[in-house]
Amino acid sequence: MSEAATITSLEQVVIRFSGDSGDGMQLTGSLFSNLSAIYGNEISTFPDYPAEIRAPQGTLSGVSGYQVHVGSKKVYTPGDLADVLIAMNPAALKVNKANIKPNAIVIADADTFDTNNLEKAGFKTDNPFEELNLKGIQLIMAPISSMVKDSLVDSEMDNKSILRSKNMFALGLLCWLFNTPIDRAMHLLENKFKKKPAILKANLKVLADGYNYGHNTHSSVSTYHVNPTVMPKGTYTDVKGNQATAWGLIAGAEKAGLPLFLGSYPITPATEILHELAARKDLGVKTFQAEDEIAGVCTAIGASFAGNLGATSTSGPGLALKSEAIGLAVMAELPLVVVNVQRGGPSTGLPTKTEQADLLQALYGRNGESPCIVLAASTPANCFDYAFMACKLSIEHMTPVILLTDGFLANGSSAWRLPSLDTYPAIKPPYVHAEMQATWKPYLRNEENLVRYWAIPGMKGFSHRVGGLEKDNCSGCISTNPDNHELMVKQRQAKVDNVAKVIPPVEVLGDPDADLLVVGWGGTFGHLYSAVNELNNQGQKVALAHFNYISPLPANTAEVLRRYKTITVCELNNGQFAGYLRSKVEGITLQQYNKIEGQPFTVNELTTYLKTLLEK
């Protein structure tokens, strides 16, 4: 009998799943993330996959990846470099050479490391590990493909279908490596494939075989264990940003007492919001998959006019197409929530990669003076909170709200405690009152915040028209009067500006006596906060001001920025937020750190850059 293996406790571990687009790495990574969340670990994930539906098998362009950071304490990013790499073929190994630590554990499918696949991946020798100079890794070469074939030889499945199960073998092997009970994984598979019993049976068998292979073949190898974190009591789930956004829209409509209507057109990486809401007919959600982006937003505006909460979801190219209709909602002063899941651009750009380059489009990308409220979520979980706030601000201020997320947040996930709606603020639509019936006109406004009163078509005594032509401030009739137009333009802008009175101030995190202030917005929060924390732990005086409310900016923005000697704005574009801040806060000098590679920041690159500023 072989000697029993030791179990090494870890505070955190980063695992990267990588293989062909058809190897099921996204599913495998998602399942392991769920298992970790169920156990009580903190998680942060990052799916990274090509835009092609199916690139040539075994090639570098076809590699799909999924990275998960599992911790016993709060984790804010999916991690920079992986401690463990699952490489299902040579191409996956080559693409991820720069993504793993020098002493990483590499689990590889030995059956795919043949001459043909090595040539497809561009290797010149039959030893890819030596060719890539991967000398310090701990290598587990397992004949995964052949063992899966042997495992399912009596299944009556064809060879292609059998090989689709090899990701479950890898998952079983990983469950062994991290002492994760496979009964939980089996439960997840039973829920996923309950309507496909043959596939379920095959996956369960292969999962168990992968687990047993690790246990029996490598019984003297050290395995690992990540202790659960101490969390407040509650119900937790692993939530992706797009899911959280969809649920936040549902919660906002519920809190306002309005039906939710989503009119959208499928577009990567926002389509999942439409999918999630289409499945929620049980909650009264109405969805419409339109023939194009313009039709999607126009149906949402029509729904709002009829008394619903109208929403639409899209990405950068779709936001451009929706711009005229968003201007209509500005002019008609109707609630409308526009979710823009940013991706690499311009044009079709990088559909599956992340970027923050739609900020100026959200702020100014419409004809005329067309102000909108603009928010930005900063974690997959708080996509729920900012979708809820987008609903609240849009309804209570009768104006469009653009919520910016991005591909990193939309497809990434984190552990999320299901909230109680009782803890969220009330949403009060500014309905007309019965006593207004004799004197009400469509653009009669609340004097305090300039919000027009909302009459729903069909309400007796409140017949009216709103539209895209300028209206008279008093009568609501079409007007081309110059003075009236200027008044209406200024009132619509003031209505948005007044939102600064009700949103929270920007908070400064990190060293309270810092000389260097790092400024970020949206989905870069986790990496920026981790970098600032790391430098604070090294005794460096650095702080972070991260913005979720973009238009209008929080009321204390100028006061905060003017306190610091050195300010650097870090964003995944060419400096859009930095330019916007310069236009809004006079007399400030801003440094910039910009990245436009379709990939999120890494903590290491940020700390390296910030140290150069601290040394000046």
C-alpha positions in Angstrom: 0.0 0.0 0.0 1.4 3.4 -1.0 2.0 6.1 1.6 -0.9 8.4 2.3 -0.6 11.8 0.7 -0.3 15.0 2.8 -3.0 17.7 2.5 -1.7 21.2 2.2 -3.9 24.0 3.4 -4.0 27.1 1.2 -5.4 30.6 1.7 -6.0 31.0 -2.0 -5.4 29.3 -5.3 -5.9 30.3 -9.0 -6.9 27.7 -11.5 -7.0 28.1 -15.2 -9.0 25.7 -17.5 -7.9 25.7 -21.1 -8.6 23.8 -24.3 -10.4 23.9 -27.6 -13.7 25.8 -27.8 -15.4 22.4 -27.9 -13.7 21.0 -24.9 -16.2 22.4 -22.4 -13.7 24.5 -20.4 -16.3 27.2 -19.7 -18.7 24.6 -18.2 -15.9 22.9 -16.3 -14.7 26.1 -14.8 -18.2 27.2 -14.0 -19.0 24.0 -12.2 -15.8 24.1 -10.1 -16.6 27.8 -9.2 -20.0 26.7 -8.1 -18.5 23.9 -6.0 -16.2 26.3 -4.3 -19.0 28.8 -3.6 -21.2 26.0 -2.2 -18.3 25.0 0.1 -18.0 28.6 1.4 -15.0 29.9 -0.5 -14.8 33.4 -1.9 -14.5 33.2 -5.7 -13.8 35.5 -8.7 -13.8 34.2 -12.2 -12.8 35.3 -15.7 -14.0 33.4 -18.8 -11.7 34.2 -21.9 -12.8 32.7 -25.2 -12.4 33.5 -28.9 -15.1 35.2 -31.0 -15.1 32.4 -33.6 -17.9 29.9 -33.2 -15.5 27.1 -33.7 -11.9 27.8 -34.7 -9.9 24.9 -36.3 -9.4 22.2 -33.7 -6.0 22.2 -32.0 -5.0 25.7 -33.2 -3.8 28.6 -31.1 -6.8 30.8 -32.2 -9.3 28.2 -31.0 -8.1 28.1 -27.4 -10.8 28.9 -24.8 -10.0 29.6 -21.2 -11.7 30.0 -17.8 -9.8 31.2 -14.7 -11.1 31.0 -11.2 -9.6 32.5 -8.0 -10.7 30.6 -4.9 -9.9 32.0 -1.5 -10.5 31.6 2.3 -10.6 35.4 2.5 -12.2 38.0 0.2 -10.9 37.9 -3.3 -11.4 40.8 -5.7 -9.9 39.5 -9.0 -9.6 36.2 -10.9 -5.8 36.4 -10.1 -2.9 37.3 -12.3 -1.1 33.9 -12.8 -2.5 30.4 -12.3 -1.3 28.0 -9.7 -2.9 25.1 -11.7 -3.4 24.8 -15.4 -5.6 22.3 -17.1 -4.3 22.0 -20.6 -6.4 19.8 -22.8 -4.0 20.1 -25.8 -0.6 21.5 -26.8 -2.2 24.8 -28.1 -3.7 25.4 -24.7 -0.3 24.9 -23.1 1.4 27.3 -25.5 -1.2 30.0 -25.2 -1.1 29.9 -21.4 2.7 29.7 -20.9 2.7 33.3 -19.8 -0.4 32.8 -17.6 1.0 30.3 -15.1 3.4 30.6 -12.1 6.9 29.1 -12.5 6.0 26.2 -10.1 2.5 25.7 -11.3 0.8 22.3 -11.4 0.0 21.4 -15.0 -2.6 18.7 -15.8 -2.4 17.7 -19.4 -4.2 15.3 -21.7 -1.3 13.1 -22.8 -3.3 11.7 -25.7 -3.5 15.0 -27.5 0.3 15.7 -27.3 0.9 13.8 -30.6 2.8 14.9 -33.7 -0.3 16.3 -35.4 -1.4 18.5 -32.5 2.1 19.6 -31.7 2.5 20.8 -35.3 -0.9 22.6 -35.2 0.3 24.5 -32.1 3.5 25.5 -33.8 5.9 23.4 -31.8 9.1 22.4 -33.5 10.0 19.4 -31.2 8.2 16.6 -29.5 8.9 18.0 -26.1 6.7 21.1 -25.7 7.5 21.5 -22.0 11.2 21.8 -22.7 10.6 24.0 -25.7 8.7 26.4 -23.6 11.3 26.2 -20.9 8.7 25.0 -18.3 11.3 23.4 -16.0 9.8 24.1 -12.6 6.3 22.9 -13.1 4.7 19.9 -11.5 3.3 17.9 -14.4 0.5 15.4 -14.3 0.3 13.8 -17.8 -2.9 11.8 -17.8 -4.2 9.8 -20.9 -7.6 11.5 -20.5 -9.0 10.9 -24.0 -8.2 7.2 -24.0 -9.4 6.6 -20.4 -12.7 8.4 -21.3 -13.2 6.1 -24.3 -12.5 3.1 -22.1 -14.9 4.4 -19.5 -17.8 4.8 -21.9 -17.0 1.8 -24.2 -20.4 0.2 -23.4 -22.4 3.4 -23.5 -23.6 3.1 -27.1 -22.5 6.7 -27.6 -20.4 7.6 -30.8 -16.8 8.5 -30.4 -17.4 12.2 -30.8 -20.0 12.3 -28.1 -17.8 10.2 -25.8 -14.9 12.7 -26.1 -17.2 15.6 -25.2 -17.2 14.1 -21.7 -13.5 14.4 -21.1 -13.9 17.8 -19.4 -15.7 15.9 -16.7 -12.7 13.6 -16.2 -10.6 16.8 -15.8 -13.1 18.1 -13.2 -13.0 14.8 -11.3 -9.2 15.0 -11.3 -9.4 18.5 -9.9 -11.8 17.5 -7.2 -9.3 14.9 -6.1 -6.5 17.5 -6.2 -8.4 19.9 -4.0 -10.2 17.4 -1.8 -13.6 18.5 -3.1 -16.3 15.9 -2.5 -17.6 14.8 -5.9 -21.1 14.2 -4.6 -21.6 17.9 -4.8 -20.4 18.0 -8.4 -22.7 15.1 -9.2 -25.6 17.0 -7.7 -24.8 20.0 -10.0 -24.6 17.7 -13.0 -28.0 16.1 -12.1 -29.6 19.5 -12.1 -28.0 20.5 -15.4 -28.7 17.3 -17.4 -31.8 16.0 -15.7 -33.7 16.1 -19.1 -30.8 14.2 -20.8 -30.4 10.9 -18.8 -27.9 9.3 -21.2 -25.5 12.4 -21.1 -26.0 12.6 -17.4 -25.0 9.0 -16.9 -21.9 9.3 -19.0 -20.8 12.5 -17.3 -21.3 11.1 -13.8 -19.2 8.0 -14.7 -16.4 9.9 -16.2 -16.4 12.4 -13.3 -16.0 9.5 -10.8 -13.3 7.9 -13.0 -11.3 11.1 -13.1 -11.5 11.4 -9.3 -10.5 7.8 -8.8 -7.6 8.1 -11.3 -6.1 10.9 -9.2 -6.7 9.1 -5.9 -5.4 5.7 -7.0 -2.6 6.7 -9.4 -1.2 9.7 -7.5 -2.0 8.6 -3.9 1.4 9.8 -2.6 1.2 13.2 -4.2 0.3 16.2 -1.9 -3.2 17.4 -2.4 -4.7 20.8 -1.4 -7.5 22.3 0.6 -8.7 25.9 0.7 -10.5 26.6 3.9 -14.0 28.2 3.7 -14.2 31.9 4.6 -16.3 33.3 7.5 -19.3 34.9 5.8 -22.4 36.5 7.3 -25.3 34.1 7.5 -27.5 33.9 4.4 -28.1 32.2 1.2 -25.2 32.4 -1.3 -24.9 31.7 -5.0 -22.3 32.0 -7.7 -23.6 34.9 -9.8 -22.4 36.2 -13.2 -22.7 39.9 -14.0 -25.3 39.5 -16.7 -27.5 37.4 -14.3 -27.2 39.9 -11.6 -28.1 42.8 -14.0 -31.2 40.9 -15.1 -32.2 40.2 -11.5 -31.6 43.9 -10.5 -34.0 45.0 -13.3 -36.6 42.6 -11.9 -36.1 43.9 -8.4 -36.3 47.5 -9.5 -39.6 47.0 -11.4 -41.0 45.0 -8.4 -40.1 47.8 -5.9 -41.7 50.4 -8.2 -44.8 48.4 -8.7 -44.4 48.4 -12.5 -44.3 45.6 -15.0 -40.8 45.1 -16.5 -40.5 45.1 -20.3 -37.2 44.3 -22.1 -37.0 45.0 -25.8 -33.6 43.8 -27.1 -31.6 42.3 -29.9 -29.0 39.6 -29.3 -25.4 40.9 -29.2 -22.3 39.6 -27.5 -21.6 39.9 -24.6 -25.1 41.2 -23.5 -27.4 38.5 -24.9 -27.5 36.5 -21.6 -29.5 39.4 -20.0 -32.3 38.8 -22.6 -32.1 35.0 -22.0 -32.3 35.4 -18.2 -35.3 37.8 -18.4 -37.1 35.7 -21.1 -37.1 32.8 -18.6 -38.8 34.9 -15.9 -42.4 35.0 -17.2 -43.3 33.5 -13.8 -42.3 36.9 -12.3 -44.4 38.9 -14.9 -41.4 39.9 -17.0 -42.2 40.7 -20.6 -39.5 40.3 -23.2 -39.4 41.0 -26.9 -36.5 39.9 -29.2 -36.7 42.6 -31.8 -35.5 42.4 -35.4 -32.7 44.9 -34.7 -31.3 47.2 -32.1 -33.4 50.2 -33.1 -36.6 48.2 -32.8 -35.5 46.9 -29.4 -35.1 50.3 -27.8 -38.2 51.7 -29.5 -40.4 49.0 -28.1 -39.0 49.7 -24.7 -39.8 53.4 -25.0 -43.3 52.4 -26.1 -43.7 50.2 -23.1 -42.6 53.0 -20.8 -45.1 55.4 -22.4 -47.8 52.7 -21.7 -46.8 52.6 -18.0 -44.2 49.8 -17.8 -40.5 50.1 -16.9 -38.9 49.9 -20.3 -35.4 48.5 -20.6 -33.1 47.4 -23.4 -29.7 45.6 -23.3 -26.9 45.9 -25.8 -23.1 46.4 -26.4 -21.2 49.2 -28.0 -22.3 48.8 -31.7 -25.9 48.5 -30.5 -25.7 51.6 -28.3 -24.6 53.5 -31.4 -27.7 52.3 -33.2 -30.0 53.1 -30.3 -28.7 56.7 -29.9 -31.5 58.4 -31.8 -34.2 56.6 -29.9 -32.4 57.4 -26.6 -32.7 61.0 -27.6 -36.4 60.5 -28.1 -36.7 59.2 -24.5 -34.7 62.3 -23.3 -37.1 64.6 -25.2 -40.3 62.7 -24.2 -38.9 62.5 -20.6 -39.8 58.8 -20.1 -38.1 56.3 -17.9 -35.8 54.0 -19.9 -32.9 51.8 -18.7 -30.2 51.0 -21.3 -27.7 48.4 -20.2 -24.5 48.6 -22.3 -22.1 45.6 -21.8 -18.9 47.1 -23.2 -16.6 45.1 -25.5 -13.5 45.9 -27.6 -14.2 48.2 -30.5 -14.6 50.1 -32.7 -17.1 48.6 -35.1 -17.3 44.8 -34.6 -14.0 45.0 -32.8 -13.3 42.3 -30.3 -16.8 40.9 -29.5 -15.7 38.5 -26.7 -13.1 40.8 -25.1 -13.5 43.5 -22.5 -13.0 47.3 -22.7 -14.2 50.5 -21.2 -14.2 52.6 -24.4 -18.0 53.4 -24.6 -17.9 56.0 -21.8 -17.9 59.1 -24.1 -20.6 57.4 -26.3 -22.8 57.0 -23.2 -22.2 60.5 -22.1 -22.4 62.4 -25.4 -23.3 60.0 -28.2 -26.6 61.6 -29.3 -27.5 64.6 -31.4 -28.4 67.8 -29.6 -28.2 68.6 -25.9 -29.3 65.1 -24.8 -28.2 64.5 -21.2 -28.6 61.0 -19.6 -27.8 59.6 -16.2 -24.8 57.3 -16.5 -23.9 54.6 -13.9 -21.2 51.9 -14.0 -21.2 48.6 -12.1 -17.8 47.5 -10.6 -18.2 43.8 -9.7 -20.3 40.9 -11.1 -22.4 40.9 -7.9 -23.0 44.6 -7.7 -24.4 44.6 -11.2 -27.6 43.8 -9.2 -27.3 47.0 -7.1 -26.6 49.3 -10.0 -29.3 47.8 -12.2 -31.7 48.4 -9.3 -30.4 52.0 -8.9 -30.7 52.6 -12.7 -34.4 51.7 -12.4 -34.9 53.9 -9.4 -33.2 57.0 -10.9 -34.8 56.5 -14.3 -38.3 56.2 -12.8 -38.0 58.9 -10.2 -36.4 61.4 -12.5 -38.3 60.5 -15.7 -35.2 60.2 -17.9 -33.0 57.5 -19.6 -30.3 55.9 -17.5 -27.4 54.1 -19.2 -25.8 51.4 -17.1 -22.3 50.5 -18.2 -21.0 47.0 -17.4 -18.4 45.2 -19.5 -17.4 41.8 -20.8 -15.2 41.1 -17.8 -18.1 41.7 -15.4 -20.8 40.2 -17.6 -19.1 36.8 -18.0 -17.2 36.8 -14.7 -18.8 35.6 -11.5 -18.4 36.0 -7.7 -20.0 34.6 -4.6 -23.2 36.7 -3.8 -25.4 36.7 -0.8 -29.0 36.9 -1.9 -30.4 40.2 -0.6 -33.7 41.0 1.0 -35.6 43.6 -1.0 -36.7 45.1 2.2 -33.2 46.5 2.6 -33.4 48.4 -0.7 -34.9 51.9 -0.9 -38.4 52.5 -2.1 -39.0 53.6 -5.8 -41.8 56.1 -6.2 -43.0 56.9 -9.7 -43.9 60.6 -10.0 -47.5 60.0 -11.0 -50.0 62.7 -11.6 -52.5 63.4 -8.8 -56.2 63.4 -9.2 -56.5 67.1 -8.2 -54.2 68.0 -11.2 -56.8 66.9 -13.7 -58.1 70.4 -14.6 -54.7 72.1 -15.0 -52.2 69.4 -15.8 -50.0 69.5 -18.9 -47.4 66.9 -20.0 -44.4 69.0 -19.0 -45.7 70.3 -15.7 -42.8 69.7 -13.3 -42.1 69.2 -9.7 -40.5 72.4 -8.6 -38.0 70.7 -6.3 -36.2 68.5 -8.8 -37.8 69.6 -12.2 -39.2 66.1 -12.8 -42.3 66.1 -15.0 -45.4 64.3 -13.6 -46.2 61.0 -15.2 -49.7 60.2 -16.6 -50.4 56.7 -18.0 -52.4 56.6 -21.2 -56.0 55.7 -20.4 -56.2 57.7 -17.1 -59.4 59.7 -17.3 -58.7 63.5 -17.8 -55.0 63.1 -18.5 -55.0 62.6 -22.3 -51.7 63.9 -23.7 -49.0 63.6 -26.4 -45.2 63.5 -26.0 -42.7 63.0 -28.8 -39.5 64.0 -30.4 -40.4 67.5 -31.5 -39.6 70.2 -29.0 -42.6 71.0 -26.7 -43.8 74.2 -25.1 -42.9 74.3 -21.4 -46.5 75.3 -20.5 -48.9 73.9 -23.0 -47.0 70.8 -24.1 -47.7 71.7 -27.7 -45.1 71.6 -30.4 -42.9 74.8 -30.2 -40.1 76.3 -32.2 -39.8 79.3 -30.0 -36.1 80.0 -29.3 -36.5 81.1 -25.7 -38.7 78.0 -24.9 -36.2 75.7 -26.5 -33.3 77.1 -24.4 -35.5 76.8 -21.3 -36.4 73.2 -22.0 -32.8 72.2 -22.8 -31.6 73.8 -19.5 -34.4 72.1 -17.6 -33.6 68.7 -18.9 -29.9 69.2 -18.0 -30.8 70.5 -14.6 -33.0 67.5 -14.0 -30.0 65.2 -14.5 -27.7 67.5 -12.5 -30.1 67.4 -9.6 -29.4 63.6 -9.3 -26.1 64.6 -7.6 -28.2 65.5 -4.5 -29.5 62.0 -4.0 -26.5 59.7 -5.0 -23.8 58.8 -2.4 -20.5 60.7 -2.2 -17.4 59.1 -3.8 -15.6 57.1 -1.1 -11.8 57.1 -0.7 -10.3 53.7 0.2 -6.8 52.9 1.4 -4.3 55.1 3.3 -6.1 58.2 4.6 -2.8 60.2 4.5 -2.0 59.1 1.0 0.0 61.3 -1.4 -1.0 59.3 -4.4 -4.7 58.9 -5.4 -5.6 56.2 -7.8 -8.9 56.9 -9.7 -10.9 54.3 -11.5 -14.4 53.6 -12.6 -16.6 50.6 -13.4 -15.2 47.1 -13.8 -11.6 47.8 -12.9 -12.4 48.1 -9.2 -11.1 44.6 -8.1 -7.7 45.0 -9.7 -7.2 48.6 -8.6 -8.3 47.9 -5.0 -6.1 44.8 -4.8 -3.1 46.9 -6.1 -3.7 49.7 -3.6 -4.1 47.1 -0.8 -0.9 45.4 -1.7 1.0 48.7 -1.7 -0.5 49.8 1.6 0.6 46.5 3.1 4.1 47.4 1.9 3.9 50.7 3.8 3.2 52.9 0.7 0.8 55.8 1.0 -1.8 55.2 -1.7 -5.6 55.6 -1.8 -8.3 54.7 -4.3 -11.4 56.7 -5.4 -13.5 54.5 -7.6 -16.6 55.9 -9.4 -19.9 54.2 -10.0 -21.9 57.3 -10.6 -20.5 59.0 -13.8 -23.2 61.5 -14.9 -23.7 63.4 -12.7 -20.5 62.9 -10.7 -20.9 62.7 -6.9 -21.2 66.1 -5.3 -17.9 65.8 -3.4 -15.8 64.9 -6.5 -14.0 68.2 -6.9 -13.2 68.4 -3.1 -11.8 64.8 -3.1 -9.6 65.3 -6.2 -8.2 68.6 -5.0 -6.8 67.0 -1.8 -4.1 65.0 -3.5 -0.7 65.9 -4.7 -0.6 63.2 -7.4 -3.6 61.6 -9.1 -3.5 58.9 -11.7 -6.6 57.7 -13.6 -6.4 54.0 -14.7 -8.9 52.7 -17.3 -9.3 50.2 -20.1 -9.4 52.8 -22.9 -7.4 55.7 -24.2 -8.2 58.1 -21.4 -11.9 58.9 -21.6 -12.7 59.2 -17.9 -9.5 61.3 -17.4 -10.6 63.7 -20.1 -14.1 63.9 -18.7 -12.8 64.7 -15.2 -10.7 67.5 -16.6 -13.7 69.0 -18.2 -15.7 68.8 -14.9 -13.1 69.8 -12.3 -11.0 72.8 -13.0 -7.4 73.1 -11.9 -6.5 69.4 -11.5 -3.5 67.6 -13.0 -4.1 64.0 -13.9 -1.6 61.2 -14.8 -3.0 58.3 -16.9 -2.5 54.6 -17.1 -4.4 53.1 -20.1 -4.6 49.6 -21.4 -6.5 48.6 -24.6 -5.7 45.0 -25.2 -9.1 43.4 -24.7 -7.9 42.0 -21.3 -8.4 43.3 -17.8 -5.6 44.8 -15.8 -3.3 42.6 -13.7 -2.5 43.5 -10.1 1.2 43.1 -10.9 1.3 45.6 -13.8 -0.7 48.1 -11.7 1.6 47.9 -8.6 4.7 48.2 -10.9 3.3 51.3 -12.5 2.2 52.9 -9.2 5.6 52.3 -7.7 7.1 54.4 -10.5 4.9 57.3 -9.5 5.7 56.9 -5.8 9.4 57.0 -6.6 9.2 60.4 -8.3 
